[in-house]
Amino acid sequence: MKKPILSPDFTIEDIHKLREYNYYQTKDMTPQERMDYYNSRGMEVHREIQLRKLQKA
């Protein structure tokens, strides 16, 4: 499945697209692979948040 294209307004349909995309990305992973996948994505988001906080200051 290709990466979904999200609307500029980020509607509920976009959330559904993201959830479906994420399901197809992780459906054949082992529990450990899935945990690593989510942890790495979470760390990326955390870094992005921290960078934006630093830019505001």
N, C-alpha and C positions, 0 to 999 in steps of 0.2 A: 504494500500500500504506500502511495506517495504521501509526502508531508502535506497536511491540509493548508489551504489558503484561508486565512482569517480575515473577517471583515474589519474595517477601521473602527466600527462601533462595539466590537466584541460582544456579540449576542449569545443567547442560550444555544443557538445552533452551532456556534463556534466551540462552545464547551463540549457539545455532543461530538463534534468532529475530532477534537483533541482526545477525548476519552476513547473513541473508537480507534484512532491512530495508536494511542498508547497500548490499548489491548492487543492489537496486532503486532506491536513491537515486542511485547513481553509474553505472549501466550505460550510460546514453546521454550521459554527459559526455565531453568531449574530454580528452586527457591533461592539458592545462593546467588545465582546470576541476576535474578530479579532484585534482590537486596542490594547488590553492588550497583546495578543500573540506577535504582532510585537514590542511593546515597551519593553517587557521583553527580547526578542531576541536581540534587539538593545542595551540594557543595558549590556547584556553579552558580545557582541562584543566590546563595548566601554571599558569595564573593561579589556578585553584581550589586546586591543591596548595600554591602559595605562600601564599595567604590562610590556608589551614588551618595551615600551619607557623607563620605569624605569630600566629594565635590560640592556639596551644599555648604560645608563649613568654610 
